[in-house]
Amino acid sequence: MANRIYSSPAWRNLRAQVLHESAMASPTGLPVCAVCGGDANAVDHILPISEAPGRAYDRENCRAICRKCNSSRNAKRQHQLARMARERRLEEYPPLREW
């Protein structure tokens, strides 16, 4: 689903709008990363599409971000999801009691 969103004209327009708004608010005239303050060259969904598909094109759910921060955020989220899945599995199968 996300691939269709990112290749759509609506996403390209929204992405351009977010980067333009960030550049207009910046004293340098360049888009600024909302996380580290560096030069932004990507747009991040604050609530990931996988968790809020209805907000994929919601301007309030998007922010300018640099690729490094975006990659880091995505990696952290993947680790979080994996940890949550492991914890759920442990809850489903509690450890055996020692005799």
Buried (B, 14 or more C-beta within 10 A) or exposed (E): EEEEBEEEEEBEEBBEEBBEBBBEEBEEEBBBBBBEEBBBBBBBBBBBBEEEEEBBBEEEBBBBBBEBBBEBBEEEEEEEEEEEEEEEEEEEEEEEEEE
